[in-house]
Amino acid sequence: MTQTLRIAAPLFDNLEHHLFPGDGDEHGAVILAGIGESSRGTRFLAREVVLAKDGEEYVPGKYGYRALSANFVARVSDRCARENLCYFAVHCHGGQDSVGFSEIDLESQRRGYPALLDITEGGPVGALVFARNAVAGTVWRRNGVTSLDALDVVGPNLLHLYPHPSRSSFVADPAFSRQSLLFGARGQQALGEAKIGIIGLGGVGSLVSQWLAHLGVGHIVGVDYDCLEPSNRSRVVGASPKDTGEPYVYSRIRIIRSIGRVLARKKVKVAERVARGASPRIRYDAIDGNVIDASVAALLTDVDYLFLCADSMQSRLVFNALGHQYLIPGVQIGSKVPVEKKSGAVGDVYLASRRVLPYAGGGCLSCNQLIPADRLRNEMLTPEERQGQGYVQDPSVIAPSVITLNSLAAAQAVNDFLFGFHGLLEERAHAQDGYLMHYPRERLWQTVECASADSCVHCGLNHASVYGRGNRVELPCKQR
């Protein structure tokens, strides 16, 4: 049961520049955070950083060197109470790689934090002290005080900051020895401790699931409600004729066809079988359900990375909300093969690997017009309602799909995860931001810049947005 604080990279950069401007002095701020709680522990989710102005809001202290002014504390803590957010006071010390609270710091917390718990109606509240490349923290609840284990900076690269350098005697399994040469035994240990979510275990998701298992990811949560069909078998990794109910589904006798459909396996169960074959010790939660159901989406709120391999607008909406509400990086993967109905001519084939990082400009699907309201509304209707409202309904139209196209998009997405998870992506000057699009007929990769809108309910910081609020607001799901 760990306690961590997650903060988006741009917000962290802003805070770090404020704390360490180069003058060697002490500076202060407050982080306003949501909260996510699960069986893994507690994640505090930084929604906003309020920087304290030197000399006005961060002033000479009565007991210590510097302190947040009473007016500043009252104003910010009142906001936390009104917006149901957690309050974390921040200041800095000198040094690098190791940091801890002074006795004066701890005494200040003992004097003031019980009152802050009352003001914020139970908090939790806390304090952070930074040095260069190190963070220590305490968390105050009504039933006691505990330590913060780490601060996680979520950006293209994932950065973990601790009170002291992390030491490990972990020895990688020989099965992973070659890849451990890339990111070390500690990197392999991190993969083994990671929890990764996959929404959709069809053509794309089955590839992602298999590869993550081969990489040594310790825990996968796979979500899919669909059964295999013969038309899926050529694209779903590990699928056999038996899994699709063949040959019974081809029978001319209705009852035998029905038996075939009953025998067909769930896609998520096939993915689980393949993953366990690659990594027998893996923990695989094979969820036979739809992510648009609140009880299913709740199983993904504490993952470390999220792959969206389903293409409904409702799944995009929930994926986008999970990422921004719980500060979870992720990627949406897909391909499109347009074919002209009359002539059969193949159009502009493309693949998409759309990385979504939880901050404005990080790839929010809503801001980039990838969750069209009309299509979302259409999906939410029953077939009878669609027909009654005049929607075009042509269930016989099936989009082309080829495993090699899926593989190319999935490989880019998994590589982005792998290199970013280990902090190995080049800095922004070298590794391009934005979505990645591939046009296989032209043999061309292109980047697409990502838009953002202050009014967005997912990545914006307006009063109505869900950004960083975690469990304190509901996901856009069906409640059951």
Summary of the structure (lengths in Angstrom):
residues: 480
radius of gyration: 24.7
end to end distance: 28.1
largest distance: 87.7
contacts: 1573
relative contact order: 0.11
helix: 33%
strand: 26%
